[in-house]
Amino acid sequence: MTATIESPVPMPFAPLCPLVGVEEEYLIVDPATRAVVPRAAELFERASAELGELVCTEITRYQLEAKTPPCSAAAELEGHLRRLRATVAAAARGLGLAVVASGTPVLGDVVPPLITEHPRYGVGIATYRALHDEQTICAGHVHVHLPDRERAVLVSNHLRPWLPVLISMFANSPFWAGRDTGYASWRALTWSKWPVAGPPPYFRSLAHFDETVAALTASGALVDPGTIFWDVRPSSRLPTLEVRVTDVPSTAEESALLAAMVRGLVVTFLAKVEAGDPGPMVPGEMLRVAYWRAARDGLDGYGFDPVSGTLQPAAELVASLLDVIGPALEEAGDLEMVGERLAHLLRYGTGAARQRAAYERNGRFTDVVDLLTEQLIDEP
């Protein structure tokens, strides 16, 4: 995956309001059939003429990735997201195509997927084999500038219990190739099959992290450091902590909300790390159950708190998250925006809920794709 935050000179680190960037993966669809189509190379050539290195191809030929430059303000970030989406959508229209932001393809024959030609992907196919069959999935990745890798690893310990809440909030993949999966985030479930994926382990130190990665490499489970697919990871090439747990949001508004909340989490927990707080040592099996519950139900009903081991209304878990990061959001000037958008999300539902509502009106998957096409550049 190409970089979100990259600079020829070291960037000054601002612990109270670090730079943040977003990577979004999109699906390319035929506007007539609404099925995904393997035309990423053509779309990349056309879109990159204007966007340059801000777009790139992905592992399957059905996908394109766009990435923002590093930003300090949420409004600036959202402006970049809107420009990227509008430019990619316009390039697609010029080719007689459309683009959607959905964690999974609503329609299309995607098993096995057509893989982009690249030596690295060839090694990956030889290593992971049929795990690639459900790889036509799209996530939203948030990079927060955190150049100290030791602190990045320790911050990830604090992030672990909150990852299921992020899954539930930004769930946007209820359908898979013409079938309702019964889940709000089917992408989260398919992704969990990979050997080094899901929530990261609890690490005592950077040395512990490096020892674990070395052992995983020796086992053959990693092609390279880029195949450390944990949902939180210090970048191997960039001075960032990357949070990659959610589906790609259907709207730019939600993607900016995700970025602001992730930065708020990182800033909040960086302060705790500096104060010597090691973070809760949540067992992996508790996190696995919390992931499953969040992926199944989204914001509907109850979520599982992996720290207390109790079921709680999903909306209450979101409120708890906001309480935790509120001071950091206020420091960054994001608190009002986040509060308003969370209220909107709780009122109108997740991307998954909106996809299902579009289908249920007339029982047509094509209506879902049409909604996603509209929401790529317009808000719900």
Long-range contacts (C-beta under 8 A, 24 or more apart in sequence): 1-56, 1-65, 1-141, 1-226, 2-53, 2-56, 2-65, 2-67, 3-67, 3-237, 3-238, 4-67, 4-68, 4-69, 4-70, 4-141, 4-143, 4-238, 4-240, 5-69, 5-70, 5-143, 5-145, 5-238, 5-239, 5-240, 6-238, 7-70, 10-147, 10-239, 11-70, 11-145, 11-147, 11-239, 13-145, 13-146, 13-147, 13-148, 13-239, 14-72, 14-145, 15-267, 15-270, 15-271, 16-267, 16-328, 16-331, 16-332, 17-72, 17-263, 17-267, 17-331, 17-332, 18-144, 18-145, 18-146, 18-263, 18-266, 18-267, 19-70, 19-71, 19-72, 19-144, 19-145, 20-70, 20-71, 20-72, 20-77, 20-142, 20-143, 20-144, 20-145, 20-259, 20-260, 20-262, 20-263, 21-67, 21-68, 21-69, 21-70, 21-71, 21-77, 21-142, 21-143, 21-240, 21-259, 22-67, 22-68, 22-77, 22-81, 22-140, 22-141, 22-142, 22-143, 22-255, 22-256, 22-258, 22-259, 23-65, 23-66, 23-67, 23-68, 23-140, 23-141, 23-143, 24-65, 24-66, 24-67, 24-81, 24-84, 24-85, 24-101, 24-138, 24-140, 24-141, 24-248, 24-249, 24-255, 25-58, 25-63, 25-64, 25-65, 25-137, 25-138, 25-139, 25-140, 25-248, 26-63, 26-64, 26-65, 26-66, 26-88, 26-99, 26-100, 26-101, 26-138, 26-248, 26-376, 27-62, 27-63, 27-99, 27-100, 27-101, 27-102, 27-105, 27-136, 27-138, 28-62, 28-63, 28-64, 28-92, 28-97, 28-98, 28-99, 29-97, 29-98, 29-99, 29-100, 29-107, 29-108, 29-369, 29-373, 30-97, 30-98, 31-96, 31-97, 31-98, 31-373, 33-107, 34-106, 34-107, 34-365, 34-366, 34-369, 34-370, 35-105, 35-107, 35-108, 35-109, 36-62, 36-105, 36-107, 36-108, 36-110, 36-136, 37-62, 37-97, 37-108, 38-62, 38-114, 39-95, 39-97, 40-64, 40-116, 41-116, 42-95, 43-88, 43-91, 43-92, 43-95, 43-97, 43-99, 46-91, 46-94, 46-95, 47-87, 47-88, 47-91, 47-92, 50-87, 50-91, 51-84, 51-87, 51-88, 54-84, 55-84, 55-88, 57-116, 58-116, 59-115, 59-116, 59-121, 59-124, 59-132, 59-135, 60-110, 60-113, 60-114, 60-115, 60-116, 60-135, 60-136, 61-113, 61-114, 61-115, 61-116, 62-105, 62-108, 62-110, 62-113, 62-114, 62-136, 63-136, 63-138, 64-88, 64-99, 70-143, 70-145, 73-333, 74-256, 74-259, 74-260, 74-332, 74-333, 74-334, 74-337, 77-256, 77-259, 78-252, 78-253, 78-255, 78-256, 81-252, 81-255, 81-256, 82-252, 82-377, 85-252, 85-376, 85-377, 86-377, 89-376, 89-377, 98-369, 98-373, 99-373, 99-376, 100-250, 100-369, 100-372, 100-373, 100-376, 101-138, 101-172, 101-248, 101-249, 101-250, 101-251, 101-372, 101-375, 101-376, 102-138, 102-172, 102-173, 102-247, 102-248, 102-250, 102-351, 102-355, 102-372, 103-137, 103-138, 103-139, 103-171, 103-172, 103-173, 103-185, 103-186, 103-187, 103-188, 103-247, 103-248, 103-351, 104-136, 104-137, 104-138, 104-173, 104-175, 104-176, 104-177, 104-186, 104-187, 104-190, 105-136, 105-175, 105-176, 105-177, 106-175, 106-177, 106-178, 106-355, 106-365, 106-368, 106-369, 106-372, 107-177, 107-178, 107-365, 107-366, 107-369, 108-136, 108-177, 109-177, 110-136, 110-177, 111-177, 120-223, 120-224, 120-226, 123-223, 124-223, 124-227, 127-220, 127-223, 128-194, 131-193, 131-194, 134-176, 134-190, 134-193, 137-173, 137-187, 137-190, 137-191, 138-187, 138-247, 138-248, 139-187, 139-191, 139-244, 139-245, 139-246, 139-247, 139-248, 140-170, 140-244, 140-246, 140-247, 140-248, 140-249, 140-255, 140-258, 141-242, 141-243, 141-244, 142-242, 142-243, 142-244, 142-258, 142-259, 142-262, 142-263, 143-235, 143-238, 143-240, 143-241, 143-242, 144-240, 144-241, 144-242, 144-243, 144-262, 144-263, 144-266, 145-239, 145-240, 146-234, 146-239, 146-240, 146-241, 146-266, 146-270, 147-239, 149-206, 149-234, 150-205, 150-206, 151-270, 151-273, 151-274, 152-234, 152-240, 152-241, 153-203, 153-205, 153-206, 153-208, 153-209, 153-234, 154-203, 154-205, 154-273, 154-278, 154-279, 155-241, 155-266, 155-269, 155-270, 155-273, 156-200, 156-203, 156-232, 156-233, 156-234, 156-241, 157-202, 157-203, 157-278, 157-279, 157-280, 157-281, 158-265, 158-268, 158-269, 158-272, 158-273, 158-277, 158-279, 158-280, 159-232, 159-243, 159-265, 159-266, 159-269, 160-199, 160-200, 160-202, 160-232, 160-279, 160-280, 160-282, 160-287, 160-306, 161-280, 161-282, 161-287, 161-290, 161-305, 161-306, 161-307, 162-265, 162-321, 162-324, 163-199, 163-231, 163-232, 163-243, 163-245, 163-287, 163-291, 164-287, 164-290, 164-291, 164-293, 164-294, 164-303, 164-304, 164-306, 165-294, 165-303, 165-314, 165-317, 165-318, 165-321, 166-243, 166-245, 166-246, 166-258, 166-261, 166-262, 167-245, 167-246, 167-291, 167-294, 167-295, 168-294, 168-295, 168-297, 168-298, 168-299, 168-303, 168-314, 168-317, 168-318, 168-350, 169-246, 169-258, 169-298, 169-299, 169-318, 169-345, 169-350, 170-246, 170-247, 170-249, 170-254, 170-258, 170-350, 170-351, 171-246, 171-247, 171-294, 171-295, 171-298, 171-299, 171-350, 171-351, 171-352, 172-246, 172-247, 172-248, 172-249, 172-250, 172-350, 172-351, 172-352, 172-355, 173-247, 173-352, 174-352, 174-355, 174-356, 175-355, 175-359, 175-365, 175-368, 178-365, 180-356, 180-359, 182-296, 183-295, 183-296, 183-352, 184-294, 184-295, 184-296, 184-297, 184-298, 184-299, 184-300, 184-350, 184-352, 184-353, 185-246, 185-247, 185-294, 185-295, 185-298, 185-352, 186-295, 187-247, 188-245, 188-247, 188-291, 188-294, 188-295, 189-292, 189-295, 191-229, 192-291, 194-229, 195-221, 196-221, 196-222, 196-227, 196-228, 196-229, 196-230, 197-229, 197-230, 197-231, 198-230, 198-231, 198-287, 198-288, 198-291, 199-230, 199-231, 199-232, 199-245, 199-284, 199-287, 199-288, 199-291, 200-230, 200-231, 200-232, 200-233, 201-284, 202-279, 202-281, 202-282, 209-234, 241-266, 247-351, 247-352, 249-351, 250-351, 250-354, 250-355, 250-372, 250-375, 250-376, 250-380, 251-351, 251-375, 251-376, 251-378, 251-379, 251-380, 252-377, 252-379, 253-341, 253-379, 254-341, 254-345, 254-351, 256-337, 257-337, 257-338, 257-341, 257-342, 257-345, 260-329, 260-332, 260-334, 260-337, 260-338, 261-321, 261-325, 261-329, 261-338, 263-328, 263-332, 263-334, 264-325, 264-328, 264-329, 264-332, 264-334, 264-338, 265-321, 265-324, 265-325, 265-328, 267-325, 267-328, 267-331, 267-332, 268-324, 268-325, 268-327, 268-328, 280-307, 282-306, 282-307, 298-349, 298-350, 298-352, 298-353, 299-345, 299-346, 299-349, 299-350, 299-353, 300-353, 315-346, 318-342, 318-346, 348-380, 351-375, 354-380
